[in-house]
Amino acid sequence: MGIASMILFMPVNSPLWRMGVNELGIDIGLSEFGFFGASVLMFILGAVFTFTPKTKFD
């Protein structure tokens, strides 16, 4: 899940996501910079999922 999130939300893919959302007619309410920031945040979240050790709760 983490690696898939990292691939999908790479910062370089942000314009592609923005264009796709605009073509669907969905208004997210974010500016270009805000949408880029959200994409970077999801990329970092995917990196955290990928590189943190698995924990087990007893």
mmCIF file of the N, C-alpha and C atoms, coordinates in Angstrom:
data_MODEL
# 
_entry.id   MODEL 
# 
loop_
_atom_site.group_PDB 
_atom_site.id 
_atom_site.type_symbol 
_atom_site.label_atom_id 
_atom_site.label_alt_id 
_atom_site.label_comp_id 
_atom_site.label_asym_id 
_atom_site.label_entity_id 
_atom_site.label_seq_id 
_atom_site.pdbx_PDB_ins_code 
_atom_site.Cartn_x 
_atom_site.Cartn_y 
_atom_site.Cartn_z 
_atom_site.occupancy 
_atom_site.B_iso_or_equiv 
_atom_site.pdbx_formal_charge 
_atom_site.auth_seq_id 
_atom_site.auth_comp_id 
_atom_site.auth_asym_id 
_atom_site.auth_atom_id 
_atom_site.pdbx_PDB_model_num 
ATOM 1   N N  . MET A 1 1  ? 0.816   -1.181 0.000   1.00 0.00 ? 1  MET A N  1 
ATOM 2   C CA . MET A 1 1  ? 0.000   0.000  0.000   1.00 0.00 ? 1  MET A CA 1 
ATOM 3   C C  . MET A 1 1  ? 0.866   1.253  0.000   1.00 0.00 ? 1  MET A C  1 
ATOM 4   N N  . GLY A 1 2  ? 1.963   1.218  0.737   1.00 0.00 ? 2  GLY A N  1 
ATOM 5   C CA . GLY A 1 2  ? 2.852   2.366  0.803   1.00 0.00 ? 2  GLY A CA 1 
ATOM 6   C C  . GLY A 1 2  ? 3.558   2.639  -0.515  1.00 0.00 ? 2  GLY A C  1 
ATOM 7   N N  . ILE A 1 3  ? 4.043   1.589  -1.148  1.00 0.00 ? 3  ILE A N  1 
ATOM 8   C CA . ILE A 1 3  ? 4.748   1.764  -2.422  1.00 0.00 ? 3  ILE A CA 1 
ATOM 9   C C  . ILE A 1 3  ? 3.782   2.221  -3.501  1.00 0.00 ? 3  ILE A C  1 
ATOM 10  N N  . ALA A 1 4  ? 2.588   1.685  -3.509  1.00 0.00 ? 4  ALA A N  1 
ATOM 11  C CA . ALA A 1 4  ? 1.587   2.122  -4.491  1.00 0.00 ? 4  ALA A CA 1 
ATOM 12  C C  . ALA A 1 4  ? 1.242   3.590  -4.294  1.00 0.00 ? 4  ALA A C  1 
ATOM 13  N N  . SER A 1 5  ? 1.123   4.015  -3.043  1.00 0.00 ? 5  SER A N  1 
ATOM 14  C CA . SER A 1 5  ? 0.858   5.419  -2.750  1.00 0.00 ? 5  SER A CA 1 
ATOM 15  C C  . SER A 1 5  ? 2.019   6.302  -3.202  1.00 0.00 ? 5  SER A C  1 
ATOM 16  N N  . MET A 1 6  ? 3.226   5.829  -3.010  1.00 0.00 ? 6  MET A N  1 
ATOM 17  C CA . MET A 1 6  ? 4.394   6.607  -3.436  1.00 0.00 ? 6  MET A CA 1 
ATOM 18  C C  . MET A 1 6  ? 4.433   6.744  -4.958  1.00 0.00 ? 6  MET A C  1 
ATOM 19  N N  . ILE A 1 7  ? 4.088   5.692  -5.673  1.00 0.00 ? 7  ILE A N  1 
ATOM 20  C CA . ILE A 1 7  ? 4.113   5.748  -7.138  1.00 0.00 ? 7  ILE A CA 1 
ATOM 21  C C  . ILE A 1 7  ? 2.985   6.635  -7.659  1.00 0.00 ? 7  ILE A C  1 
ATOM 22  N N  . LEU A 1 8  ? 1.790   6.492  -7.101  1.00 0.00 ? 8  LEU A N  1 
ATOM 23  C CA . LEU A 1 8  ? 0.649   7.266  -7.584  1.00 0.00 ? 8  LEU A CA 1 
ATOM 24  C C  . LEU A 1 8  ? 0.775   8.753  -7.288  1.00 0.00 ? 8  LEU A C  1 
ATOM 25  N N  . PHE A 1 9  ? 1.304   9.090  -6.140  1.00 0.00 ? 9  PHE A N  1 
ATOM 26  C CA . PHE A 1 9  ? 1.326   10.486 -5.720  1.00 0.00 ? 9  PHE A CA 1 
ATOM 27  C C  . PHE A 1 9  ? 2.721   11.095 -5.759  1.00 0.00 ? 9  PHE A C  1 
ATOM 28  N N  . MET A 1 10 ? 3.556   10.645 -6.680  1.00 0.00 ? 10 MET A N  1 
ATOM 29  C CA . MET A 1 10 ? 4.847   11.300 -6.880  1.00 0.00 ? 10 MET A CA 1 
ATOM 30  C C  . MET A 1 10 ? 4.594   12.760 -7.223  1.00 0.00 ? 10 MET A C  1 
ATOM 31  N N  . PRO A 1 11 ? 5.416   13.678 -6.722  1.00 0.00 ? 11 PRO A N  1 
ATOM 32  C CA . PRO A 1 11 ? 5.188   15.094 -7.032  1.00 0.00 ? 11 PRO A CA 1 
ATOM 33  C C  . PRO A 1 11 ? 5.164   15.393 -8.527  1.00 0.00 ? 11 PRO A C  1 
ATOM 34  N N  . VAL A 1 12 ? 5.856   14.614 -9.326  1.00 0.00 ? 12 VAL A N  1 
ATOM 35  C CA . VAL A 1 12 ? 5.856   14.851 -10.768 1.00 0.00 ? 12 VAL A CA 1 
ATOM 36  C C  . VAL A 1 12 ? 4.498   14.498 -11.387 1.00 0.00 ? 12 VAL A C  1 
ATOM 37  N N  . ASN A 1 13 ? 3.703   13.658 -10.724 1.00 0.00 ? 13 ASN A N  1 
ATOM 38  C CA . ASN A 1 13 ? 2.389   13.272 -11.227 1.00 0.00 ? 13 ASN A CA 1 
ATOM 39  C C  . ASN A 1 13 ? 1.288   14.253 -10.836 1.00 0.00 ? 13 ASN A C  1 
ATOM 40  N N  . SER A 1 14 ? 1.610   15.248 -10.034 1.00 0.00 ? 14 SER A N  1 
ATOM 41  C CA . SER A 1 14 ? 0.606   16.198 -9.557  1.00 0.00 ? 14 SER A CA 1 
ATOM 42  C C  . SER A 1 14 ? -0.130  16.917 -10.690 1.00 0.00 ? 14 SER A C  1 
ATOM 43  N N  . PRO A 1 15 ? 0.543   17.416 -11.735 1.00 0.00 ? 15 PRO A N  1 
ATOM 44  C CA . PRO A 1 15 ? -0.213  18.041 -12.831 1.00 0.00 ? 15 PRO A CA 1 
ATOM 45  C C  . PRO A 1 15 ? -1.143  17.068 -13.548 1.00 0.00 ? 15 PRO A C  1 
ATOM 46  N N  . LEU A 1 16 ? -0.737  15.812 -13.643 1.00 0.00 ? 16 LEU A N  1 
ATOM 47  C CA . LEU A 1 16 ? -1.582  14.802 -14.283 1.00 0.00 ? 16 LEU A CA 1 
ATOM 48  C C  . LEU A 1 16 ? -2.848  14.566 -13.461 1.00 0.00 ? 16 LEU A C  1 
ATOM 49  N N  . TRP A 1 17 ? -2.705  14.448 -12.145 1.00 0.00 ? 17 TRP A N  1 
ATOM 50  C CA . TRP A 1 17 ? -3.859  14.283 -11.277 1.00 0.00 ? 17 TRP A CA 1 
ATOM 51  C C  . TRP A 1 17 ? -4.781  15.493 -11.370 1.00 0.00 ? 17 TRP A C  1 
ATOM 52  N N  . ARG A 1 18 ? -4.180  16.682 -11.355 1.00 0.00 ? 18 ARG A N  1 
ATOM 53  C CA . ARG A 1 18 ? -4.965  17.917 -11.424 1.00 0.00 ? 18 ARG A CA 1 
ATOM 54  C C  . ARG A 1 18 ? -5.762  17.972 -12.729 1.00 0.00 ? 18 ARG A C  1 
ATOM 55  N N  . MET A 1 19 ? -5.114  17.634 -13.832 1.00 0.00 ? 19 MET A N  1 
ATOM 56  C CA . MET A 1 19 ? -5.775  17.651 -15.128 1.00 0.00 ? 19 MET A CA 1 
ATOM 57  C C  . MET A 1 19 ? -6.912  16.622 -15.166 1.00 0.00 ? 19 MET A C  1 
ATOM 58  N N  . GLY A 1 20 ? -6.684  15.446 -14.630 1.00 0.00 ? 20 GLY A N  1 
ATOM 59  C CA . GLY A 1 20 ? -7.715  14.413 -14.603 1.00 0.00 ? 20 GLY A CA 1 
ATOM 60  C C  . GLY A 1 20 ? -8.918  14.804 -13.774 1.00 0.00 ? 20 GLY A C  1 
ATOM 61  N N  . VAL A 1 21 ? -8.672  15.429 -12.638 1.00 0.00 ? 21 VAL A N  1 
ATOM 62  C CA . VAL A 1 21 ? -9.769  15.866 -11.776 1.00 0.00 ? 21 VAL A CA 1 
ATOM 63  C C  . VAL A 1 21 ? -10.560 16.981 -12.449 1.00 0.00 ? 21 VAL A C  1 
ATOM 64  N N  . ASN A 1 22 ? -9.870  17.898 -13.133 1.00 0.00 ? 22 ASN A N  1 
ATOM 65  C CA . ASN A 1 22 ? -10.558 18.968 -13.855 1.00 0.00 ? 22 ASN A CA 1 
ATOM 66  C C  . ASN A 1 22 ? -11.401 18.417 -14.992 1.00 0.00 ? 22 ASN A C  1 
ATOM 67  N N  . GLU A 1 23 ? -10.916 17.390 -15.687 1.00 0.00 ? 23 GLU A N  1 
ATOM 68  C CA . GLU A 1 23 ? -11.675 16.798 -16.792 1.00 0.00 ? 23 GLU A CA 1 
ATOM 69  C C  . GLU A 1 23 ? -12.924 16.089 -16.299 1.00 0.00 ? 23 GLU A C  1 
ATOM 70  N N  . LEU A 1 24 ? -12.883 15.563 -15.082 1.00 0.00 ? 24 LEU A N  1 
ATOM 71  C CA . LEU A 1 24 ? -14.061 14.916 -14.513 1.00 0.00 ? 24 LEU A CA 1 
ATOM 72  C C  . LEU A 1 24 ? -15.085 15.930 -14.017 1.00 0.00 ? 24 LEU A C  1 
ATOM 73  N N  . GLY A 1 25 ? -14.681 17.197 -13.945 1.00 0.00 ? 25 GLY A N  1 
ATOM 74  C CA . GLY A 1 25 ? -15.590 18.250 -13.512 1.00 0.00 ? 25 GLY A CA 1 
ATOM 75  C C  . GLY A 1 25 ? -15.731 18.356 -12.011 1.00 0.00 ? 25 GLY A C  1 
ATOM 76  N N  . ILE A 1 26 ? -14.790 17.804 -11.285 1.00 0.00 ? 26 ILE A N  1 
ATOM 77  C CA . ILE A 1 26 ? -14.847 17.845 -9.820  1.00 0.00 ? 26 ILE A CA 1 
ATOM 78  C C  . ILE A 1 26 ? -14.053 19.050 -9.336  1.00 0.00 ? 26 ILE A C  1 
ATOM 79  N N  . ASP A 1 27 ? -14.668 19.873 -8.494  1.00 0.00 ? 27 ASP A N  1 
ATOM 80  C CA . ASP A 1 27 ? -13.980 21.027 -7.934  1.00 0.00 ? 27 ASP A CA 1 
ATOM 81  C C  . ASP A 1 27 ? -13.484 20.673 -6.536  1.00 0.00 ? 27 ASP A C  1 
ATOM 82  N N  . ILE A 1 28 ? -12.184 20.577 -6.390  1.00 0.00 ? 28 ILE A N  1 
ATOM 83  C CA . ILE A 1 28 ? -11.593 20.203 -5.108  1.00 0.00 ? 28 ILE A CA 1 
ATOM 84  C C  . ILE A 1 28 ? -11.473 21.412 -4.185  1.00 0.00 ? 28 ILE A C  1 
ATOM 85  N N  . GLY A 1 29 ? -11.306 22.580 -4.753  1.00 0.00 ? 29 GLY A N  1 
ATOM 86  C CA . GLY A 1 29 ? -11.184 23.791 -3.950  1.00 0.00 ? 29 GLY A CA 1 
ATOM 87  C C  . GLY A 1 29 ? -9.760  24.083 -3.521  1.00 0.00 ? 29 GLY A C  1 
ATOM 88  N N  . LEU A 1 30 ? -8.792  23.476 -4.196  1.00 0.00 ? 30 LEU A N  1 
ATOM 89  C CA . LEU A 1 30 ? -7.390  23.732 -3.889  1.00 0.00 ? 30 LEU A CA 1 
ATOM 90  C C  . LEU A 1 30 ? -6.739  24.485 -5.047  1.00 0.00 ? 30 LEU A C  1 
ATOM 91  N N  . SER A 1 31 ? -5.813  25.355 -4.704  1.00 0.00 ? 31 SER A N  1 
ATOM 92  C CA . SER A 1 31 ? -5.044  26.034 -5.739  1.00 0.00 ? 31 SER A CA 1 
ATOM 93  C C  . SER A 1 31 ? -4.004  25.062 -6.307  1.00 0.00 ? 31 SER A C  1 
ATOM 94  N N  . GLU A 1 32 ? -3.262  25.521 -7.308  1.00 0.00 ? 32 GLU A N  1 
ATOM 95  C CA . GLU A 1 32 ? -2.205  24.677 -7.884  1.00 0.00 ? 32 GLU A CA 1 
ATOM 96  C C  . GLU A 1 32 ? -1.193  24.284 -6.816  1.00 0.00 ? 32 GLU A C  1 
ATOM 97  N N  . PHE A 1 33 ? -0.774  25.253 -6.008  1.00 0.00 ? 33 PHE A N  1 
ATOM 98  C CA . PHE A 1 33 ? 0.210   24.980 -4.968  1.00 0.00 ? 33 PHE A CA 1 
ATOM 99  C C  . PHE A 1 33 ? -0.374  24.090 -3.875  1.00 0.00 ? 33 PHE A C  1 
ATOM 100 N N  . GLY A 1 34 ? -1.638  24.300 -3.533  1.00 0.00 ? 34 GLY A N  1 
ATOM 101 C CA . GLY A 1 34 ? -2.294  23.470 -2.529  1.00 0.00 ? 34 GLY A CA 1 
ATOM 102 C C  . GLY A 1 34 ? -2.444  22.025 -2.990  1.00 0.00 ? 34 GLY A C  1 
ATOM 103 N N  . PHE A 1 35 ? -2.777  21.849 -4.259  1.00 0.00 ? 35 PHE A N  1 
ATOM 104 C CA . PHE A 1 35 ? -2.904  20.502 -4.810  1.00 0.00 ? 35 PHE A CA 1 
ATOM 105 C C  . PHE A 1 35 ? -1.539  19.809 -4.840  1.00 0.00 ? 35 PHE A C  1 
ATOM 106 N N  . PHE A 1 36 ? -0.493  20.561 -5.196  1.00 0.00 ? 36 PHE A N  1 
ATOM 107 C CA . PHE A 1 36 ? 0.864   20.017 -5.188  1.00 0.00 ? 36 PHE A CA 1 
ATOM 108 C C  . PHE A 1 36 ? 1.268   19.632 -3.766  1.00 0.00 ? 36 PHE A C  1 
ATOM 109 N N  . GLY A 1 37 ? 0.931   20.483 -2.794  1.00 0.00 ? 37 GLY A N  1 
ATOM 110 C CA . GLY A 1 37 ? 1.245   20.183 -1.396  1.00 0.00 ? 37 GLY A CA 1 
ATOM 111 C C  . GLY A 1 37 ? 0.532   18.936 -0.900  1.00 0.00 ? 37 GLY A C  1 
ATOM 112 N N  . ALA A 1 38 ? -0.725  18.767 -1.305  1.00 0.00 ? 38 ALA A N  1 
ATOM 113 C CA . ALA A 1 38 ? -1.473  17.571 -0.913  1.00 0.00 ? 38 ALA A CA 1 
ATOM 114 C C  . ALA A 1 38 ? -0.854  16.320 -1.534  1.00 0.00 ? 38 ALA A C  1 
ATOM 115 N N  . SER A 1 39 ? -0.387  16.451 -2.775  1.00 0.00 ? 39 SER A N  1 
ATOM 116 C CA . SER A 1 39 ? 0.254   15.323 -3.442  1.00 0.00 ? 39 SER A CA 1 
ATOM 117 C C  . SER A 1 39 ? 1.557   14.938 -2.730  1.00 0.00 ? 39 SER A C  1 
ATOM 118 N N  . VAL A 1 40 ? 2.333   15.941 -2.342  1.00 0.00 ? 40 VAL A N  1 
ATOM 119 C CA . VAL A 1 40 ? 3.579   15.672 -1.615  1.00 0.00 ? 40 VAL A CA 1 
ATOM 120 C C  . VAL A 1 40 ? 3.276   15.042 -0.264  1.00 0.00 ? 40 VAL A C  1 
ATOM 121 N N  . LEU A 1 41 ? 2.234   15.516 0.410   1.00 0.00 ? 41 LEU A N  1 
ATOM 122 C CA . LEU A 1 41 ? 1.858   14.950 1.702   1.00 0.00 ? 41 LEU A CA 1 
ATOM 123 C C  . LEU A 1 41 ? 1.463   13.479 1.574   1.00 0.00 ? 41 LEU A C  1 
ATOM 124 N N  . MET A 1 42 ? 0.697   13.132 0.534   1.00 0.00 ? 42 MET A N  1 
ATOM 125 C CA . MET A 1 42 ? 0.319   11.730 0.331   1.00 0.00 ? 42 MET A CA 1 
ATOM 126 C C  . MET A 1 42 ? 1.526   10.875 -0.047  1.00 0.00 ? 42 MET A C  1 
ATOM 127 N N  . PHE A 1 43 ? 2.483   11.452 -0.785  1.00 0.00 ? 43 PHE A N  1 
ATOM 128 C CA . PHE A 1 43 ? 3.716   10.748 -1.111  1.00 0.00 ? 43 PHE A CA 1 
ATOM 129 C C  . PHE A 1 43 ? 4.503   10.446 0.165   1.00 0.00 ? 43 PHE A C  1 
ATOM 130 N N  . ILE A 1 44 ? 4.609   11.428 1.040   1.00 0.00 ? 44 ILE A N  1 
ATOM 131 C CA . ILE A 1 44 ? 5.340   11.237 2.302   1.00 0.00 ? 44 ILE A CA 1 
ATOM 132 C C  . ILE A 1 44 ? 4.626   10.219 3.183   1.00 0.00 ? 44 ILE A C  1 
ATOM 133 N N  . LEU A 1 45 ? 3.300   10.247 3.189   1.00 0.00 ? 45 LEU A N  1 
ATOM 134 C CA . LEU A 1 45 ? 2.544   9.255  3.955   1.00 0.00 ? 45 LEU A CA 1 
ATOM 135 C C  . LEU A 1 45 ? 2.807   7.839  3.434   1.00 0.00 ? 45 LEU A C  1 
ATOM 136 N N  . GLY A 1 46 ? 2.887   7.692  2.119   1.00 0.00 ? 46 GLY A N  1 
ATOM 137 C CA . GLY A 1 46 ? 3.238   6.397  1.537   1.00 0.00 ? 46 GLY A CA 1 
ATOM 138 C C  . GLY A 1 46 ? 4.642   5.964  1.919   1.00 0.00 ? 46 GLY A C  1 
ATOM 139 N N  . ALA A 1 47 ? 5.574   6.929  1.984   1.00 0.00 ? 47 ALA A N  1 
ATOM 140 C CA . ALA A 1 47 ? 6.942   6.609  2.399   1.00 0.00 ? 47 ALA A CA 1 
ATOM 141 C C  . ALA A 1 47 ? 6.977   6.162  3.854   1.00 0.00 ? 47 ALA A C  1 
ATOM 142 N N  . VAL A 1 48 ? 6.183   6.807  4.693   1.00 0.00 ? 48 VAL A N  1 
ATOM 143 C CA . VAL A 1 48 ? 6.110   6.390  6.104   1.00 0.00 ? 48 VAL A CA 1 
ATOM 144 C C  . VAL A 1 48 ? 5.553   4.983  6.206   1.00 0.00 ? 48 VAL A C  1 
ATOM 145 N N  . PHE A 1 49 ? 4.498   4.673  5.435   1.00 0.00 ? 49 PHE A N  1 
ATOM 146 C CA . PHE A 1 49 ? 3.946   3.318  5.436   1.00 0.00 ? 49 PHE A CA 1 
ATOM 147 C C  . PHE A 1 49 ? 4.974   2.299  4.969   1.00 0.00 ? 49 PHE A C  1 
ATOM 148 N N  . THR A 1 50 ? 5.797   2.675  4.003   1.00 0.00 ? 50 THR A N  1 
ATOM 149 C CA . THR A 1 50 ? 6.759   1.738  3.431   1.00 0.00 ? 50 THR A CA 1 
ATOM 150 C C  . THR A 1 50 ? 7.952   1.499  4.346   1.00 0.00 ? 50 THR A C  1 
ATOM 151 N N  . PHE A 1 51 ? 8.476   2.552  4.932   1.00 0.00 ? 51 PHE A N  1 
ATOM 152 C CA . PHE A 1 51 ? 9.763   2.447  5.608   1.00 0.00 ? 51 PHE A CA 1 
ATOM 153 C C  . PHE A 1 51 ? 9.692   2.353  7.121   1.00 0.00 ? 51 PHE A C  1 
ATOM 154 N N  . THR A 1 52 ? 8.525   2.369  7.714   1.00 0.00 ? 52 THR A N  1 
ATOM 155 C CA . THR A 1 52 ? 8.453   2.174  9.163   1.00 0.00 ? 52 THR A CA 1 
ATOM 156 C C  . THR A 1 52 ? 8.363   0.676  9.467   1.00 0.00 ? 52 THR A C  1 
ATOM 157 N N  . PRO A 1 53 ? 8.925   0.279  10.568  1.00 0.00 ? 53 PRO A N  1 
ATOM 158 C CA . PRO A 1 53 ? 8.872   -1.163 10.888  1.00 0.00 ? 53 PRO A CA 1 
ATOM 159 C C  . PRO A 1 53 ? 7.454   -1.570 11.274  1.00 0.00 ? 53 PRO A C  1 
ATOM 160 N N  . LYS A 1 54 ? 7.156   -2.817 11.001  1.00 0.00 ? 54 LYS A N  1 
ATOM 161 C CA . LYS A 1 54 ? 5.841   -3.348 11.348  1.00 0.00 ? 54 LYS A CA 1 
ATOM 162 C C  . LYS A 1 54 ? 5.791   -3.565 12.855  1.00 0.00 ? 54 LYS A C  1 
ATOM 163 N N  . THR A 1 55 ? 4.714   -3.140 13.473  1.00 0.00 ? 55 THR A N  1 
ATOM 164 C CA . THR A 1 55 ? 4.546   -3.327 14.910  1.00 0.00 ? 55 THR A CA 1 
ATOM 165 C C  . THR A 1 55 ? 3.413   -4.299 15.154  1.00 0.00 ? 55 THR A C  1 
ATOM 166 N N  . LYS A 1 56 ? 3.572   -5.068 16.191  1.00 0.00 ? 56 LYS A N  1 
ATOM 167 C CA . LYS A 1 56 ? 2.540   -6.013 16.568  1.00 0.00 ? 56 LYS A CA 1 
ATOM 168 C C  . LYS A 1 56 ? 2.004   -5.616 17.956  1.00 0.00 ? 56 LYS A C  1 
ATOM 169 N N  . PHE A 1 57 ? 0.694   -5.638 18.072  1.00 0.00 ? 57 PHE A N  1 
ATOM 170 C CA . PHE A 1 57 ? 0.074   -5.346 19.348  1.00 0.00 ? 57 PHE A CA 1 
ATOM 171 C C  . PHE A 1 57 ? -0.351  -6.653 19.991  1.00 0.00 ? 57 PHE A C  1 
ATOM 172 N N  . ASP A 1 58 ? 0.101   -6.855 21.209  1.00 0.00 ? 58 ASP A N  1 
ATOM 173 C CA . ASP A 1 58 ? -0.228  -8.113 21.918  1.00 0.00 ? 58 ASP A CA 1 
ATOM 174 C C  . ASP A 1 58 ? -1.502  -7.995 22.683  1.00 0.00 ? 58 ASP A C  1 
# 
